[in-house]
Amino acid sequence: MNERKLTYGASGVDYSRIDPLKLMAQAAARDTAPNLRAAGYAEIEESRGESAYVIDMGDFLLAAITECLGTKALVADAMRALSGRSHYDSIAQDTIAMAVNDLVTVGARPLAVHAYWAAGGSSWFDDEERMADLVRGWKAACNASGVSWGGGETPSLSGVVCEGAMDLAASCVGVVRPKERLTLGERLRAGDAIVILASGGIHANGITLARKLAERLPQGYATRIGDGRMYGEALLDPTVLYPKVTEALFAAGVEIRYMSNITGHGWRKLMRHPAALTYRVTRLPPVPPVLEFLAREAGLDAREAYGSLNMGAGFAVFVPQAQAALAVETSEREGVRAFHAGRVEAGDKRVIIEPLGVTFEGESLAVRL
Amino acid sequence: MNERKLTYGASGVDYSRIDPLKLMAQAAARDTAPNLRAAGYAEIEESRGESAYVIDMGDFLLAAITECLGTKALVADAMRALSGRSHYDSIAQDTIAMAVNDLVTVGARPLAVHAYWAAGGSSWFDDEERMADLVRGWKAACNASGVSWGGGETPSLSGVVCEGAMDLAASCVGVVRPKERLTLGERLRAGDAIVILASGGIHANGITLARKLAERLPQGYATRIGDGRMYGEALLDPTVLYPKVTEALFAAGVEIRYMSNITGHGWRKLMRHPAALTYRVTRLPPVPPVLEFLAREAGLDAREAYGSLNMGAGFAVFVPQAQAALAVETSEREGVRAFHAGRVEAGDKRVIIEPLGVTFEGESLAVRL
């Protein structure tokens, strides 16, 4: 074992302990579907296990989701003294991104967001600059995602949320209209192109690992990385908001066959689709300096880095080969770099990253518990 | 000052510190409404500040909400050693109730719920009985509310959520269909009847006060209250789920003119409606023994008790006088005791509780920040 290596097991998130709850919850949740039928509606059953829950409303489909930020706000809190800024404008964007980027994967246009900001005691609300940054960033992210901010909760939960911390989450509803926009993947097939949309940094996954590394670095978050910036500041580059891109792709007539938001599990998320298909990547997007630094300093090899971090790939869109160039061009017109990175092939479920000689087998991704 | 008195100021929830954030957030949220218009929809502007956000979808209205449980799970955690039960089936019902009981106040029928269960570290998931109770209770509460459990998040947030604790919240979407069911209150008028639906105990508001009292009692949560039960166990009686009642009222043809979910601010919530109207209560519902005990032991006078706790009134429905009896009867057929408790009158905005000689003036309720 490399002494310098930091892994997720060592850094405190033990998915094997959470999975039994997820399994139980998903089985129980499935049993409640008849309530929707009793109300005159129906769920799209295949949406269970996908990123958003989809309901057939008759003329159109409704999609709903709740997502949390995770622990990234702790990085912002730690950077306050070093940068003199609260960074909660970025934190707000990250939180919104967690919800809307997942919601759009089913083909939905997000419409409205609710905020969930639970503070660990009333003292959190004394910092006016941080509050103003949070509100300003939330509003800006709503505008950039084309959603209305419908409301939310701002409880003070001493004894539940850690003193000085805030638990941030967002829920979102959207519409799949026309219904043919639904992208649960029944159209994905061998021969399709993999188009990768660039990430803006670490986004909001891999943060526990990134925080553990900061604890070990002599200069912590103030450590300068490849591009001369502070490690902590680079970590706080906000998650890219992809709804404007997905809307532009639909508007441009791109036939999106499937989408995957690259979050936890890194590039293993490329094989999120349930079918047995091989995803062959032949071209890599550039790696953001902060992820290059993190992977190197944490002692991660390519398999570990690409299997847990986004490594420059924030979102994947699967389209017919003939439309790959149009998809790339459309995304870039919206300000998000895109790459025709590979193709879908017949074969066992796996992701082959050719330039790195890395293969992830299907069983290494168990997001469909 | 009575030495025995516990108040909200003393018990740690200082709303005056949270309100500036709410104000800022509500102003910023309002500015994002044009995004909905750009997508071809429109918000019901009057729903901002109400309990749920309402969107005009053309044929019908969509309502959405996110609500948190608060700190009631801490009571369950403390009772584990005393009762030998996890009580998370009740906690699950409380969390669902926070969302669906608010959602129905706008006239919506709830359709789907998402769970947000954020644990303070992976160790939370080691307690299999607690997990099973949470899942079972959540499913049962979904069935009792007529909603489909669409999905959710179960993150492990060490450093954000307190070790050993869980931050529970729920988001919910529903439909107002036909649109005439919308009950934002434009129909409420002097002469209408106040129908109170019974609570099942403390519900999920006033918990910080209840926990402070437990700290002060020599036997804590094990203290026997009036009916011989343990204080902690009685606190954990779950929140009543009102959606089945509101659906039954609509089905029975009751013209509901306004609804108010009695949560924080106790009976001051009876004047939640924006208009200047007087609410005269002439008949009190029975006080659950746990609230009688809490009010007495915390040294609260009637004004303080009714101004912060539900004191037996879980939900209020405002209907034409001629329909009050039908409303009461319909609710009781659904298993929820109901009381024709008073009437709406022309006059200054205030709640007059005649049997107690208590009046709450309008300015004592500032939920519309």
Interface residues (C-beta under 8 A of the other chain):
Chain A: G12 V13 D14 R17 I18 P20 L21 K22 M24 A25 A28 A29 D31 T32 A33 N35 L36 A38 A39 Y41 E43 R48 A52 Y53 I55 M57 G58 D59 L62 A64 I65 T66 E67 C68 G70 T71 A73 L74 R109 L111 A112 H114 A115 Y116 W117 A118 A119 G120 G121 S122 S123 F125 D126 E128 M131 A132 L134 V135 R136 W138 K139 C142 N143 G146 V147 S148 W149 G150 G151 G152 E153 T154 P155 S156 L157 S158 G159 V160 V161 C162 A165 M166 D167 A169 S171 V173 V175 T208 R211
Chain B: G12 V13 D14 R17 I18 P20 L21 K22 M24 A25 A28 A29 D31 T32 A33 N35 L36 A38 A39 Y41 E43 R48 A52 Y53 I55 M57 G58 D59 L62 A64 I65 T66 E67 C68 G70 T71 A73 L74 R109 L111 A112 H114 A115 Y116 W117 A118 A119 G120 G121 S122 S123 F125 D126 E128 M131 A132 L134 V135 R136 W138 K139 C142 N143 G146 V147 S148 W149 G150 G151 G152 E153 T154 P155 S156 L157 S158 G159 V160 V161 C162 A165 M166 D167 A169 S171 V173 V175 T208 R211
